[in-house]
């Protein structure tokens, strides 16, 4: 499906897919970016939830663009511009070889925000091990990362809860994605879109219609689940330490199967498709340090070792072993039906366990120093599947 359809473009903000011929152009010359020359753009303001009149004003959109070598001439100021924008939401489109949407989904409390924040942190520190560089696609993405993650991490405060759909129907505008450019050792640059939607969006199909476009047009899906929602795990942890997991145990009645089934139904409905879904699915269990620190639950296998991928190159053997070990634990915890559903509905599935922070986050306490473990594994597997890293 659509990721590598080179005649089509996927907007990383509204996730609409359209032909390249429909791309619009905005002037970015010195003349049109002056405050006095700006024009109100109600379309952009609506998609980005902008209410401030001054912030609604943007440079001129060229009504009849005639591209030539990546530039068009502005009919207002006469200068050339290379700024391409989405015809649906008027957001600036990346100037890279590919735009790859990574959907991070899961129920409330599964740790999606911590996953996105610590994953980008790990990639910025260690992607050079694969001969790759990473940078934020826009200044807006850099500021959002600093505000949402870097500043709270440095101050050791708990991340704020992601906005829920009942607070704002336009969940993309309420929680704008963070865009990063990764350039590989062949100097090919790809833009990766990381969108962290509120977990409530995945509790039922009616709410999920808001996230249908971005899930359906994803290159890959990372489904995050909280092991403390598994009765066998939760009961064991509580019996070992009655107060030890209170700050990190999700209070949620939605089953793994329901989230998975809702995702499948939304994809089929949006794409008008049926059968197995040809989007790689990485099932990641967060808060894995709780499992490893449990005398009863601690597994005996490679998953307890540090991730080898940044040190020795991507290891398919380690990835396969980790997936098998997690599957075995799920069977032991009586979650075989969930595993079977995932394998029946998706052509490619792998299972992972990771810890974004590396320690417990107690309610009302500061966040401990971040010591992530295996948080990068699902994403690196997806890069390997796309032959971006070897």
N, C-alpha and C positions, 0 to 999 in steps of 0.2 A: 504494500500500500504506500501512500504518498510521500514518504520522506525523501526519496531520491528521484522524484518526478521533476526533472530539471525545467520543464515548461511551466511549473506551478511554484507559487511562493506561499509560505505559511507565515502569517504575521505573528511575531513572538509576544504580542500584547493581547490581541483579541482572538487569535488562533483561527481566524478565517483563512481559507485557502482560495487563491485566485490566480488567474493566468498572469504571466509577466507583463502582458500587454495592458493590463489594467492598473499597473503601478502608477501612482501619482507623484508629482514632484513639487517640492517646496523650495523657495529661494533661500539661500544661506549666505548671500553676499553682504558686504558691509553696509550697503545702502538699505537693504530690506530688513536687516536685523536691528536697525535703530528703533528705539521706543516709539518715536512718532510715526514710523512706517508700519508698525505691526497692525494686524487685522484680527478681529474676533473669529475664533475657530470653535464654534459650538459643538462640532462633532468630536474634536479632540477633548474638549472640556467634559463632555458627557462620559466618554469612555474612561477618562482618568479621574473622574469624580472631582473636578475642579469647580469651585464656586466663586473664588476670588476673581472679579472682573479683569484685573490686571493680568492675572496668570492665564486667562483665556485667550489673550492676544498673542498671535504667532505670526511669523513671516508669511509673505504672500504665497498662495498656492497657484501654480501656473496652469491656466485652464486648458491650453492646447499644446502639451509638451511634444517636442520632436527630438527625441534623444539622438545624440551623435557622439560616439566614443565615450559613453558614460556621462555626458553632460547635456543639459538643455539650457536654452536662453530664456531668461526671465522677461516676460512681456511688460513688467512694471518698471524695472530698473535697467534692463538691457544687459546685465551681467550673466555669466554662466553659473550654473549650480549643478551639484552632483548629489543633492539630498533627495533620496527616494522615500516616499511615505505610503502607508497602507491606505487603500481606497475606502476601507470600511471605518477605521478608527483614527486615521490620520497620524498614527505613530510613526516615528522614523524607523526605516527598515535597515538591518545590518548590511554592511558592505563586505560580506564574507562569502566564501565558496558555498557554504551550506548553513542552514539554520536548523538545529536539532532540538526538538522539544523533549525534555525529560519530565514526565509526570511523576510527582511525589504525592501519593495518596495514602489514606489511612484514617482511622477513626480518631475522635478526640483523645488526647493523652498519649498517642503513640509516639510522639517525639519528632514530628515532621520538621518543626522549626529548628530544633537542635540539630537534626540531621543535615538540613540544608546549610545551616551556618557553619557547622564543623567540617562538613564535606568540602565546602569552598575553601575553608581555612587550610585543610590538608592539601588540597590541590595546589594552592598558591605556594605552599612550602616545598612540595615534593614532586610536582609533575616534571621537573627538569630531569628526573631519573629516566624518563622515557624520551628525552630529547625534545620535550614540549615546553612551550611557554604559555602562560595564562594571564589575561588581563581583563578588566571589566570593559564591556563593549561601549558603555556610555558613562559620562560623569554621573548621570542619574543613578545607574546601577551601583556605581562605587559608593555614592552617598547613602543609598538604601542599605547596602551591606554594612557600612560603618554604623548607621543608626540602628538597624535591626539586630546586628550581631556583634560587630567588633567592639562597640562602646559598652554594651551590656556585659560581654565577656571580660573586658578589661576591668570593669567595675565590679565584676563577680555578682551580678544581680540576675534574677530570673527573667527569662525572655517573656515579653507580653504575649497574651493569648491572641492567636490569629483571629481576625474579624469573622464573625459568623454571617451566614447568608441573610438572616432576618434583620441584620443591621444595615445591609446594603445589598440590593439584588444584583448589582454589577460586581461580582466578587473579584474579577480581574482588576477593575479599577480600584477596589478597596484594598487589594493586596497585589500591587504591581510586581511582576516577575523580576528576578535579577538575571541579567544577561552577562555571560562571560565568553570571551574569544579564546579558543585554544588553538595554537599553531603547532603543527607536528614537525618532525625532523625533515619532512619533505617540503616545508614552508607552505603547507596548505592550512588555511585558517577556517575554523568552523565556529559558529555562534551557538552556544548552549543556553537554553532558556530553563531556568529553575523557578517553578511556580509552587508556592506553598499555600494551598487552599485550606480553609478551616475544615476540621474533621467532620463537622456537622453536615458538610456537603455530600458526604458519602453514606449517610444513614438511610436514605430512601431515594427512589428513582425520581420523585417529583423535584427534590432539591438538586439532584445530580444533573438536571438539565442545564444548570448554569455552568457546569464544568465539562459538559459533553464535548464541545469543540476542542478543548485543549487535550483531553484524554484521547479522543479519537484520532487526532493528528499527531500523536506522540511517536517518536522513534523508539521509545521504551517506556515502561512503567515500573516504578519502584513502589511496591506496596509495603508500607511499614505497619508492623503489628507489635503489640505489647504482650510479652509472655506472661505478665501478671494477670492478664485476662483469661488465661487458661486455668480452670479450676484446680487441676493437679499441681500446677506450679504455685499458684497463689496460696493454696492450703499448706503446702510444704514450707514456703517462705514465712508464712505467719506462724506456723508451729515452731520453726527454728528461732524466730525473733519477732514477737508479736508487734513491736513498734518499728521494726527496721525498714519496712517497705511502704509505710503509710504515705509518705510524700511522693512516691513514684508509682503507686498502683492506680491504674485508670478505673474510674467509675463509669462504666459503660455497659449497656445492655445489648449492643449490636454485635452479632457474631461475626467471626471471620468469614464464614460462608456468605452471610448477607452482604457484606462489603464487596466480596468478590463477585457475587451474582449481580449486584447492582452495577458494578463496573462493566461486566460483560454485556448486560442488557443495554446500557447506555451506548456502548460502542456499536453494537449491532444496529440499534435504532438510528443512531446518527449517521452511520455509514451505509445503512440499508444492506447489511451483510448478514451472513450466517456461517455456521461451522466454526472451526478453530480459528482463533485470532492470531494473525501473523505479526504480533508486536511482542518482543521479548519482555518477559515478566520476571523481575527480581523481587523475591519475597524476603524482606529483611526484618528480623526480630531485633527490636531496640532493647536498651537496658540490659544487655547481655551480661554485664558485670554482676547483676543480681544472681544470674544462673551460675556463673563461675565462682562466686563467693559463697555459694551454698554447699555445705558438706554433703548434702543428699543429692542435689541436682547437678553438681559439677560434672561435665562430660569428660571423658578420657579420650582425647583425640587431637587432631591438628588445630581445631577451632580455638583451643586454649592458647595456641602460639600466636605471637605477633604476625601481622600480615606480611608476607614476603615480597609482595609485588613491587613496592618502591625500592626494595633493596636488590632484588635479583631479576627483575623483569617479570612480566605477568606469568603466573604459574597456573596453567589449566589444571594440573594435578591437584594443587592446593584447593582451587575453586571447586573442583568435583568432589574432593574429600569433605570439604566443609558442607557442601550441599547434602551429601549423603548422611553426614553426621546429624545435621539439623532434621532431616527427614526421619531418621531413626528416633530422635528424641520426640518428634511430633507423634510418631506411632506409639511410643511409650506413654505419652501424655494423652492418648486417645483422640488424636486429631487427624486420623487417617483420611476421613472423609474430605476434609479441607484440602489435603494434598492431592487426592484424586480429582477433586473438582478443578483445581488449578491446572493439573496436567491434561485434563480433558478439554478445557476451554482455551488454553494457550499452547501454541506449537513449541515454544521454548520457555522453560521455567528453571530457575535456580533459586536455592534457599541460602540465606545468609544469617549470621548473628553478629551484632556489633554493639559497641557502647560509644555514644557520642561524647559524653563527658568523662566517663571512666569511673564515676563514683556516685554515691547517692546524693540526691538533692532533697534535703529535708524542708518541709513547709516552714516558711518564715525565716529560713537561714540563707546565707549567701551561697552562691554557686562555688563549688570547689575549683581548684585549678584544673584546666581541661587536659585530660590525658586520654585522647580518643584511641579506640582500638577497633580496627577492621572497618571503620566507618566508610572508607574508600572502596571497599571490595565490590559492592554491587555496581557502582559507577564504572570502575575499571573493567569489570566483566563486560559491561555494555560497550565500552570503548573497544575492547578486544573483539567482541562480536561484530562490530562495524569496521574492523581492521584498521582502526585509528592508532592503536598500540599493539605491539606484538610481545 
